[in-house]
Structures are given as C-alpha cells and as structure tokens.
Amino acid sequence: MKLVGLALIYTALTLALLVAFTVLICIRANKKKAKSSDGKVTTITTTPISLLEVKVTLPFKVIFGEIKVAEKFDPPEIAQIPKTRLGEGTLGTLFKVVLQCGSIITIRKIREGLIMNASGLELWINFFGGMKNDWLLPILFSFWYGGEAFILYEYLILGSLEELLHGSEGVQFTPLNWEIRKKIALYAAQAVALIHSRVTKNGEPLICGVIKASNILIRVDFSACLSSYETPYLVPLEMIVKRNPGRVAPELKYHYQKTFTQKSDVYSFGILLLELITGQRPSMTNLSAYLREKKIKGAALDNLCDTKMGSEVNESMVEMIEIAWSCLSCKPRDRPSMDDVVHRIQVS
C-alpha cells in the first residue's frame, strides 16, 4: 500500500510540475517589450492563454493540389474544424465543412485500413486528380495530416441522386419527373463512358467498380457528375462487393471473375437505370430479378415505373427499361458498351 501511495504522490507531483512548466512557457511567450516616448524599454506581461486554447498542429503533407488551390486551404484548420457528417462511403466518411472564409466544401476522410500503402494511395489520387471534365466531380485538394488522409471536393447543395430519389425531407422531398431522371441518366452514362475511354499509366482500360445513386451528384440545374470513381483503385474488390448488395455483376458476386471490368460496370449501370425508373433501392429489392420475372411472364413493363412520376407512361420510359435489360445480361459479352448506352439514351 505504501508503494502505491508513493507512486500516486510521484505521479501527482510530475503532473503539477508539467503544468507549471507549460504555464511558465505561456507567460514567457506572452511577454512583450515596448519602447516608451523617453526611450526606455518596458516589459509588458499579458494574460497567459488557456491550455485548452492551444491548437495541436500535426505534421501534414500535400498529396494533390494546384498551388493556387493549396494556398486557399489550410490542412490543419480543415482537419480540426467541426464537420457535419454527410454519409459513410466505401472509401471513407464524407463530411460537409464550412471554412472560416465562408466557403463550403466536402471532405472525405479515407478509411483507416486503406492507407497502409501510402505511396499507392498518393499515386492514384494524383492520377484521378488530373482528370478534369464536367461529367466528373473533380478532386480539388488532398493531403496527409497526422497520419490520416483527406480528399476535398466541391460541395453540391442538392446532394446525391440517392437523396433525391429516396429522401423524405427538405429539398430531397421533391419528386423527380421523368425528364429530369432521363437527363441524369444521360449525364451518368456519359461520365462512365468517359472513364472507359481512358487508360491507366500501364495502358489498362479504366473502370468505375460500382455505379450507384449515392455517387451521382446533382447540380442546381439537375445536370449530374460522377464521384468516387477512384474507389476501385484504392479499396479491395471484396470490400466493394460486400458493401454494395444488389449492384454488382453476377460474375463478381459468385466469384466467377476476380476483377472489375468495363462489362461489370455496364451491369452496375443497368441497375442504376432501374433504380431511376422504379424508385426502388437495389439493396432492398433485387431489381435485376424483378425485371427478369416481368419479362418471362410477359407482363406489361409500364407498371415498373415509379408512381411519383405520375400515372402516364411514355415510350421513352419503356425504351429505358429495354436499355437496362440489355445491360443486365448474365453474359458479360452480351452487354453493350457504354458508348452504345449513351447513344440509345440520347435517341430514346
């Protein structure tokens, strides 16, 4: 017991000395020298700052960002400022951040388990950061801070297609009519086709992994852009498949194939089209099986359409269902290319 008592006394004395030493440093740091009118030097001691007001600044390193953009953002401020959580994605948690200057941005904190290969992370963020197009949500800036990786994006006030389709409050409560849904489908198809037209530094064709409503972001004019297109290059395939039930191609779900392909992207896009048409979540309803059952039974396809769009069904809706059906072929080779999908949506 005596040893325990001595240990407690020793710990308390150590903490007291540490606090006293810190306060002394604060006092010394706040002493200012000023010259009076007669030339004498006067030492002015200001009130020491509270220990709670001391901001901890950890090491940081820029991963990606143009100089003019880098000057606009302060990584320590961004990392420590209060954030509003927007959602949890495969790549990491997404936050809304209001900077001291008043600007609003979206910031993603990369999932901790994904940053073991730091050099690979930096390589892919720089690669995709260099891709600029209106159909893609650009990476504005990316940095390390205290061993954690962050990616900054533009903040879009309408949020994602998932929020607009399935939301129940605020601006998300407004139903989307068919013309807006078709417009969004075209933008999304063009974005995926653009990704498919590019290659990696090794000459391999790019893929998107999973195309889903939460990754389709909507601007105020209801044009759309694709986000999280870097995910399949930073996250293991198994994790993506597990976190996206109902959205991945059967060859991936049942392990016939061990890598994403452009044809598996086409299947995933077909699911997105059905989600736009039916208003149903793929995670709640097996949309592919649902459509297949309707096809086999020869049932009218117009009763697939989301009732929020109204009761009238036009030829464009039926054609979009047919496009989705072709994308959902069980055989990858029978699925169309994304360029073909874009063309069919344009003429539908």
C-alpha positions in Angstrom: 0.0 0.0 0.0 2.9 2.4 0.8 4.4 1.7 -2.6 1.0 2.6 -4.3 0.7 5.7 -2.2 4.2 6.8 -3.1 3.5 6.1 -6.8 0.4 8.3 -6.7 2.3 11.1 -5.0 5.1 10.9 -7.5 2.6 11.0 -10.5 0.7 14.0 -9.0 4.0 15.9 -8.5 5.1 15.1 -12.0 1.8 16.4 -13.5 2.0 19.5 -11.3 5.5 20.3 -12.5 4.5 19.7 -16.1 1.5 22.1 -15.8 3.7 24.7 -14.1 6.3 24.4 -16.7 3.7 24.8 -19.5 2.2 27.9 -17.9 5.7 29.4 -17.4 6.3 29.0 -21.1 3.0 30.6 -22.0 3.8 33.6 -19.7 7.3 34.0 -21.2 5.8 33.7 -24.7 3.3 36.5 -23.9 5.9 39.0 -22.6 6.4 41.9 -25.0 8.9 44.6 -25.0 7.8 48.1 -25.9 9.6 51.4 -26.1 8.2 54.4 -24.3 8.5 58.0 -25.5 11.6 58.6 -23.4 13.4 55.6 -25.0 13.1 53.3 -22.0 12.3 49.6 -22.7 9.3 48.4 -20.8 8.3 44.7 -20.4 4.6 44.1 -20.7 3.2 40.8 -19.5 -0.2 39.8 -21.0 -2.6 37.2 -19.5 -1.4 33.7 -20.4 -3.6 31.8 -22.8 -5.6 28.9 -21.6 -4.1 25.5 -22.1 -7.5 24.5 -23.7 -7.0 27.2 -26.4 -3.7 25.7 -27.6 -4.2 24.1 -31.0 -2.2 21.0 -31.7 -0.6 21.1 -35.1 0.4 17.7 -36.5 2.7 17.1 -39.5 1.0 17.4 -42.9 1.9 16.8 -46.5 0.1 17.8 -49.7 -0.8 14.8 -51.8 -2.6 16.6 -54.7 -3.5 20.2 -55.4 -2.6 23.1 -57.6 -0.6 25.9 -56.0 -3.5 28.4 -56.1 -5.8 25.9 -54.6 -3.2 24.8 -52.0 -2.9 28.5 -50.8 -6.7 28.6 -50.3 -6.9 25.7 -47.9 -5.2 25.3 -44.5 -4.9 21.5 -43.8 -4.6 21.8 -40.0 -7.7 24.0 -40.0 -9.7 21.7 -42.3 -8.7 18.6 -40.3 -9.7 20.1 -36.9 -12.7 22.3 -37.8 -16.1 21.0 -36.7 -17.7 18.9 -39.5 -21.3 17.8 -40.5 -21.3 14.1 -41.4 -22.9 13.5 -44.8 -22.5 9.8 -45.0 -20.3 6.7 -44.9 -18.9 5.5 -48.2 -16.8 2.6 -49.2 -13.7 4.9 -49.4 -14.4 6.6 -46.1 -16.6 9.1 -44.2 -17.9 12.2 -46.1 -18.3 15.5 -44.3 -19.6 19.0 -45.0 -17.2 21.7 -43.8 -17.7 25.4 -43.5 -14.4 27.2 -43.6 -13.6 30.4 -41.7 -13.6 32.3 -45.0 -17.3 31.1 -45.5 -16.6 28.6 -48.3 -18.4 25.3 -48.1 -16.6 22.1 -49.2 -17.0 18.4 -49.0 -14.2 16.4 -47.4 -13.6 12.7 -47.3 -11.6 11.1 -44.5 -10.0 8.0 -46.0 -10.9 4.8 -44.2 -8.0 3.9 -41.8 -7.5 0.4 -43.1 -6.9 1.7 -46.7 -3.8 3.8 -46.0 -1.3 1.1 -45.4 0.0 1.5 -48.9 0.7 5.3 -48.7 2.6 5.5 -52.0 -0.1 3.7 -53.9 -2.8 6.0 -52.4 -0.8 9.1 -53.4 -0.3 7.7 -56.9 -4.0 7.1 -57.7 -5.2 10.3 -56.1 -2.7 12.3 -58.3 -3.8 10.3 -61.3 -7.5 10.9 -60.9 -6.9 14.4 -59.6 -5.6 15.2 -63.1 -8.8 14.2 -64.8 -11.0 17.3 -65.4 -14.4 17.1 -67.0 -17.9 18.4 -66.3 -19.2 14.9 -66.0 -16.8 14.1 -63.2 -16.7 15.6 -59.7 -13.1 17.0 -59.5 -10.7 16.3 -56.7 -9.8 19.8 -55.5 -7.1 19.0 -53.0 -5.8 16.1 -50.9 -3.4 15.9 -48.0 -2.0 13.9 -45.1 -2.5 15.2 -41.6 -1.2 13.4 -38.6 -1.1 10.1 -40.5 -4.7 10.5 -41.8 -5.5 11.1 -45.5 -8.2 13.6 -46.7 -9.7 14.4 -50.1 -11.5 17.7 -50.8 -14.3 18.1 -53.3 -16.8 20.7 -54.4 -19.9 20.9 -52.3 -23.1 20.5 -54.2 -26.2 21.7 -52.3 -28.7 19.2 -53.9 -26.6 16.3 -52.8 -26.7 12.9 -54.5 -29.2 11.1 -56.7 -29.9 8.7 -53.8 -31.0 11.6 -51.6 -33.3 13.0 -54.3 -34.8 9.6 -55.1 -35.3 8.3 -51.6 -35.1 11.4 -49.3 -38.0 12.4 -47.2 -37.3 15.9 -46.0 -36.1 19.3 -47.2 -35.2 19.7 -50.9 -34.9 15.9 -51.2 -38.7 15.6 -50.7 -39.4 17.0 -54.2 -40.2 14.1 -56.6 -38.2 13.9 -59.8 -40.2 13.9 -63.0 -39.2 11.6 -65.9 -37.4 14.3 -67.9 -35.1 15.1 -65.0 -34.4 11.4 -64.4 -33.6 10.8 -68.1 -31.3 13.9 -68.1 -29.5 12.5 -65.0 -29.2 9.0 -66.6 -27.6 10.6 -69.7 -25.1 12.5 -67.6 -24.2 9.4 -65.6 -23.8 7.3 -68.8 -21.5 9.9 -70.3 -19.4 10.0 -67.2 -18.9 6.2 -67.2 -18.2 6.2 -70.9 -15.6 8.9 -70.3 -13.9 6.8 -67.7 -14.0 3.8 -70.0 -12.3 5.9 -72.7 -9.2 6.4 -70.5 -6.4 4.1 -69.6 -4.0 3.7 -66.6 -0.3 4.5 -66.9 0.1 0.8 -67.7 -2.3 1.1 -70.6 -5.1 -0.8 -68.9 -8.7 0.4 -69.5 -10.2 2.3 -66.6 -13.2 1.0 -64.7 -15.6 2.5 -62.2 -16.2 -0.6 -60.0 -19.8 0.1 -58.8 -22.0 2.9 -60.3 -24.6 3.8 -57.7 -27.1 6.6 -56.9 -25.0 7.9 -53.9 -22.1 8.5 -56.3 -24.1 10.6 -58.8 -24.1 14.2 -57.5 -26.7 16.7 -58.7 -26.1 20.4 -59.6 -28.8 23.0 -59.2 -29.7 22.8 -62.9 -30.1 19.0 -62.5 -27.0 18.2 -64.5 -25.1 15.4 -62.8 -21.5 14.3 -62.2 -19.9 11.1 -61.1 -17.9 10.9 -57.9 -15.8 8.2 -56.1 -14.5 6.9 -59.5 -11.1 6.4 -57.8 -12.6 3.8 -55.3 -11.8 0.5 -57.1 -8.2 1.5 -57.2 -8.0 2.2 -53.5 -10.4 -0.4 -52.0 -10.2 -4.2 -52.2 -12.7 -5.8 -54.6 -14.1 -8.0 -51.8 -15.0 -4.9 -49.6 -16.7 -3.2 -52.5 -18.8 -6.2 -53.4 -19.7 -6.8 -49.7 -20.8 -3.1 -49.2 -22.9 -2.9 -52.4 -25.5 -5.7 -52.4 -27.7 -5.8 -55.5 -25.4 -3.5 -57.5 -22.6 -5.8 -58.6 -22.5 -8.1 -61.6 -23.2 -11.9 -61.0 -19.7 -12.9 -62.2 -18.3 -10.8 -59.3 -20.9 -11.8 -56.8 -20.4 -15.5 -57.4 -16.6 -15.2 -57.8 -16.5 -16.3 -61.4 -14.3 -13.3 -62.0 -11.9 -11.7 -59.6 -11.5 -8.2 -61.1 -13.9 -5.4 -62.2 -14.2 -5.0 -65.9 -16.0 -2.4 -68.1 -18.7 -5.0 -68.7 -19.3 -5.4 -65.0 -19.6 -1.6 -64.9 -22.3 -1.8 -67.6 -24.3 -4.3 -65.4 -24.0 -1.9 -62.5 -25.2 1.0 -64.7 -28.2 -1.1 -65.7 -29.1 -1.4 -62.0 -28.8 2.4 -61.7 -31.2 2.8 -64.6 -33.8 0.5 -63.0 -33.4 2.5 -59.7 -34.2 5.7 -61.6 -37.2 4.1 -63.3 -38.7 2.2 -60.4 -37.7 4.4 -57.5 -36.7 1.2 -55.6 -33.4 0.7 -53.7 -31.3 -2.1 -55.1 -30.3 -3.1 -51.6 -34.0 -3.6 -50.7 -35.3 -5.1 -54.0 -33.4 -7.4 -56.4 -34.1 -5.2 -59.4 -32.5 -7.5 -61.9 -34.5 -10.5 -60.8 -37.7 -8.3 -60.6 -37.3 -7.2 -64.2 -36.4 -10.7 -65.4 -39.5 -12.1 -63.8 -41.7 -9.5 -65.5 -40.0 -10.2 -68.9 -40.5 -14.0 -68.5 -44.2 -13.6 -67.6 -44.7 -11.2 -70.5 -46.1 -8.6 -68.1 -46.5 -5.0 -69.1 -43.3 -3.1 -68.3 -45.1 0.2 -67.7 -46.2 -0.9 -64.2 -42.5 -1.0 -63.2 -42.3 2.8 -63.3 -42.2 4.9 -60.1 -45.7 6.3 -59.3 -44.0 9.5 -58.0 -43.6 10.4 -61.7 -47.4 10.2 -62.3 -49.5 7.6 -64.0 -48.6 8.4 -67.6 -46.0 6.1 -69.1 -44.3 7.1 -72.4 -42.3 5.3 -75.0 -39.1 6.9 -73.6 -39.6 5.1 -70.3 -40.2 1.7 -71.9 -37.1 2.2 -74.1 -35.1 3.0 -70.9 -36.3 -0.3 -69.4 -35.1 -2.1 -72.5 -31.7 -0.4 -72.3 -31.4 -1.5 -68.7 -32.4 -5.1 -69.7 -29.6 -5.3 -72.2 -27.1 -4.0 -69.6 -28.2 -6.8 -67.2 -27.4 -9.7 -69.5 -26.0 -12.6 -67.5 -23.2 -13.0 -70.1 -20.7 -10.1 -70.0 -20.0 -10.3 -73.7 -23.7 -9.7 -74.5 -23.8 -6.4 -72.6 -23.5 -3.2 -74.7 -20.6 -0.8 -74.4 -21.2 2.4 -72.5 -20.9 4.4 -75.8 -23.8 2.4 -77.1 -25.8 3.0 -73.9 -25.1 6.8 -74.3 -26.4 6.8 -77.9 -29.5 4.8 -77.0 -30.4 7.1 -74.2 -29.9 10.2 -76.4 -32.3 8.9 -79.1 -34.9 7.4 -76.7 
